[in-house]
Amino acid sequence: MNVNAPKQITFLISLVIAILAVVGMFVNIPVVSGNAAWAAIVAYIILAAGCLLPGL
C-alpha cells in the first residue's frame, strides 16, 4: 500500500472540520454541536482519503 501526502486543500478542509467539531463540543454551533463526533469522524475520513488516494 502506497501512502501519499494529501494536497494542502484536502488537509485544510479536514483541519477546519476537526476544529469545528472540537469547538462545537463547547460552544453551540447550530449544525455541528449535535453531531460533533460525526464531524470529527468525517474530518478523519477526508484526511485518510487524501493520504491513500493519489491526487486527492
C-alpha positions, 0 to 999 in steps of 0.5 A: 500500500502506497501512502501519499501526502494529501494536497494542502486543500484536502488537509485544510478542509479536514483541519477546519472540520476537526476544529469545528467539531472540537469547538462545537463540543463547547460552544453551540454551533447550530449544525455541528454541536449535535453531531460533533463526533460525526464531524470529527469522524468525517474530518478523519475520513477526508484526511485518510482519503487524501493520504491513500488516494493519489491526487486527492 
